[in-house]
Structures are given as structure tokens and as C-alpha cells.
């Protein structure tokens, strides 16, 4: 199966479930994996931001990678979230983790230190040389503090042979249009924004890496499939059904919102590692009301 075949459609940036004491809840993790696969999504992204990767380190990170690979057992493609603000440390991580069972790596652009565009390009160029698997770059300036420009993305796409896709969450359709117009034909653009996925696929994106599909995998994956087939009238039905839910999932931070939904569904506990914190009781009441409207 080609990379395009594997990663066209819906991927989930999966949560990491915890017990009340902060340890990983492996039983709930297994239950969630079955829920997502039965939801007919195309692939799973492990230890992205939604998986609270910033508070999972070293051997524990390897345990998560290995556990998910074992539970999935080849039923869907897997992407490992490995990145950071120190290029040499990220290179070391690329070389150190056992990624058996994985098909690609997701790497966000460096956060906090806000490198210029040349620094961002050189970061991905250095990773490209040592990559043990194909790379999906990730532009999320709302979290990293620095946009990867359309020009830099296209340059990476043309010059870094192992970077085959971008998860694009810049929020600018001018930039999305530039990338899709100027990228190499085999370079994939994947939406990183649930609320505008329909619009991005209409512009030429090839799918989504979703937060919302953690809780509503079957419905959201079906919406994406309709979009990819050009059935936008049918897709709009799903899109507008979940518009308010999407807003609620991000209103008090992510993954706080999506874990509130999963907890109400009985799939995991509403627990986190600091500094992530549950949504307020007022917002949780709103979430419960919204859930009634789609059940």
C-alpha cells in the first residue's frame, strides 16, 4: 500500500488515558483502540499533542508506542508523534525509539524558540537525513508560536525526500491554497483543523488528522469520505451536525474537551497530567446537553 493510500482519509490524534493517580490506564487504552478501529478510521497518530506527549517521556513513551502497535496488530497504519524544539535531541529520539509496527512519524515544527524560516527548513532537512520512517511535518502556529510559511513548506516538500506530507493547521486559506497549488504532485496536504476540514478537502487536501474523531470516529470518518468523493451535500449534513460539538471540544483547551466526551461515553476517565486540567463544571454540563443532540 502506498503512503497516499495509507494516509488519505481520517487519522485520529489519539488521547492517552490516565488513572486518577496519573499512571497510564492500559485497560481503557485497549478499549479505546477497539472503539477507534471499529469506527473505520484510516489510521491512528500516537503521542501527538492530544495524547499529552509533553508529559510522557523516555521509556514510558516507548511503552505507549509498543502497546499501541501490539494492540492494533497491523489493522490500521500508525504514526508516531516524535518532535521537539532541540533538533539534535529530536534526531536522537528518531534513532532511539523502537518503531516496529509504525508507518510514519509526525513531527511538529519547533515550539517556543521561534526559529526563522531558514531555521525551520534546516530542522526538517536534518531530520530528513536520519528519518527511520517517512515524515509528516506539522504546522500549528497556535501552539508553536511560529508559522511555517507556505514557501517554506513547499521548499521542504521539494527538497526533503522523506517528508511526504504536512498536517496543516495554520488557519489561513491563502497559505493552504499556496501550498496545494505549488507543492509536488505526490506531497500530501492533511487538515489539522477539525472545524475547516470540509473546506480544506474542497480546496485539495487529502484528509484529516482529527481530535473530534476520538469521540465520534464513525461519523467523522464518513464525513471525510464523502468530501473526498466530492459528495459535499452529504458531507455538510455531518459537518453541521457536529459544528457545536467541535467548538465545545476546544473551548477550554484540548485534550480537556475531548476527554470530557470520552469520559461521558464511559471510555476513559476524565483525568490528565498537569498542567492540563478538566473542563469546568459549567462547560461539562453544556457538553452533556450537546451529546444528547447527536445520540
N, C-alpha and C positions, 0 to 999 in steps of 0.2 A: 504494500500500500504506500502510495506517495505521501509526502508531507502535506500536500494540498488536500488529499483525500482524508487524512487523519484529522486535520485541523480546520476543515470547513464545517461550520455549524456552531454548536453551543458547547463551550467548555465552562466548567464551574471553578471559580476561585474558592476552594472548599474551606470551611471553618475547621478549627481544631477544637474538639470538645474537651472540657475540663471538669474534674470533680470540684467540690466546694473548697478543697484544700489546695487547689491549683495544679494537681497532678493530672496527667492526660487520662481521659476516660476512654480506654480502649474498647470497651464493650459498646458504648454509644458510637464510637468511631466506626466500628464494623457495621452497626445498624444503619448509620448514615450512608456509608458506601453502597450498601444494597439498595437503599432508597434512591440514591442518585443514579445508579445503573438501571434500575427499573424505570426511572424517569426518562430513559432513552436519550440522555445527553451524549455528545460525541466524545468528550474527553474530560479529564479532571486535572486541575492545577493545584499542586500540593505545596503548602507553606508559602503562599503569596501573602499579601497584606491581610487579607480576610482570614487567613489561618494564624494570625498573630505571630508571624515569623520573627518579629523584632524581639520577642521574649522567649524564643526557643533556640537553643544554641548547641553546638558541638555534637556530642554523642546522642543527645535527645533528638536533635534534628535528624540524625541518621536513623534513629529508631522510627521516627514518623515516616521517612521515605521508605524504609524497608517494610514497615507494617502495611502501608497502603498498597505497595507493589504486591505483597503476598496476598492481601485480601482481594484485590482486583484481579489478579491472576490472568492478565492479558486480555480481559474482556473489553476494556476501552484503553485508548492511549493515555499516557500520563506525562505531565510536565512538572519538573522540579523547580521550585522557586529558589534561586540562588543569586544573590546580588549583594551590593554594599557600596559604601562611599569610599572605600580604600581599594583601588584596583588590584594591588598586589595581594591583598587579603582575599579578594574575590577569586583571583587566579588560583590561590592555594585551595580555596573551597572547591573550585571546579575539579582540581586534581585529587582531592581527598575523599569526597563522598563516593560511596558505592551506589551507583545509579542503575543497577540492574533492574530491568522492567520498565525503564523510563524511555521516552521517545524524544524529549526536548527539554530545554532549560528556559525558564522565564527570568530575565534579568532587567530590573528597573534601572533607569539612569541614576547616577549618584545623587543622593539626597543630602541636604543641609549644606555641604561645602560649595554648592552652586558653581561648578566649573563653567567656563565659557564653551562655546560650541566646538571649538577645536579640542578642548579637553574631553568633552563628551565623545567626540569621534574617536580620539585616541584610546579612551577607555574601552569602547566596543572593539576597536581594532586589536587591542592587546588580548581581550577575551576571545576574539575570533581565532587567534593563533593556537590557543590551548584548549578550545572547546571540545569536550568529550562527546557532546551531542549537539544537534542543531539548536540555535538560539532564537527565541522570541524576545526582541527588545521591548521595553515598556516605557512609554512616555506618560507620566502622570504628574504634571507640574503642581497640581493642588497639594500633593504630598511631598514631592521632592524639592519644591521651591525654584525649579528651573525648567523651562520648556525646552524640549528637544525640537528645534525648528524643522519645518518641512524640508528645507535644503539639507540639513544635517542628516535627517532620516533617509532621504534619497541617496545621499553620499554613502552612508553606511550600507544601504541596500545594494549599491553598486560595487562597493569595494571590499565588503566583509562577506566572504563566500558562505560562512556558516550561519550568518544572521539571515533567516529566511522569512521573517515576519515581524510586524510591530503590533503590539497591543496599544492602541492609540486612545488616550483619554485626555487630550488637550482641550476639548470643548470648543474648538474653533473649526467651523466648516471650511473656512478659507484654507486652513492648513491641511485638513483632510483631503480637500479637493486637489491641492497642490501635490500631495504625496501620491494619490491614486493616479493622477494624470502623468506624473513624471517617473514613477518607480519602474524597475524592471518588471517584465510581464509575470515572472514566476515569484515575485515578492508579495507576500500576503499582508493585507491590512485587516486587523481584527479589532472590533469595537471593544473599548474598555469602559464604556458608559452605558449602563442598562437603559436609562431614560431615552437615549437617542439612537439605539441600535437599529430600529426600523429605518430611520433616516440615513444612517451610515451605510447600511446594506443597499439602500436605494441608490446611494452615491457610488457604490462599487466595493464596499467592504465585504469580507467573506465569512463573517460570523461574529461571535461574541465570546468574551470571557466574562462570565456573569457572577454577580453576588446574589441577585434575586433568585436565580435557579437553584441555589442551595435549598430554598424552601418550596419552590414551585418548578421543579425541573421539567416535568412532562409538558406543562402548559407553555413555559417559556421556550423550550427547545422546539416545540411545534410552531410557535410564532416565528422563530428564526428560519425554520424550514420553509414556511410559507413565503417569507421575504426572499429567500434565496431562489425560490421558484418563480418569483415575480407576482405572487398572489397577494398583493398588498391590501386588497379589500378584506380578505380573510385575516391577514396579519393584524390589521387595525383593530379587529374585534378583541384579540388577545391583548394588544398593546394598551388599549384604553381600559380594559378590564383591570389591568394591574398598575395603571399610572399612579393612583393614590397610594397603593402599597409600596411602590418603588420609592416615592417621596418619603414615606414613613420610615423606610429602612435606613435612610441616610440622614434623617432629620436630627438625630442625636448621636451621630457617628456610626461608623462601620468598623468592626462587625457587631457592635452593640445591637443595632436594629435587627439584623437577620437572625442573630441568636435568640432574640426575643420571640420571633416567629417560630423558630425550630423548637424552642422550649415549650411553647404553647401547643405544638404538634406532638409533644412527647418524644422527640427525637434526641434531645440532649438537654443538659442543664443550662440555665441562664447565668453561666459563670465565665470569668475572664481572668487574665493576668494583668495586674496593674502595669501601666496606667489606664488600660481600657476598663470601662465601668458600665454596668447595665443602664438601660434607658430609665427615665423617671417613671414613677407610678402613673402619672397623668398620661404620659405618652404610651405606656403599656396598655392602658385602658383603651386608647384610640386604636392601637394595633388589634386588640381583641375584637373591636367593632368592625374594623376593616376585614378581618378574617371571616367574619360571618357573611359578608357580602360576596365572597368568592367560593364559599363551600357549598 
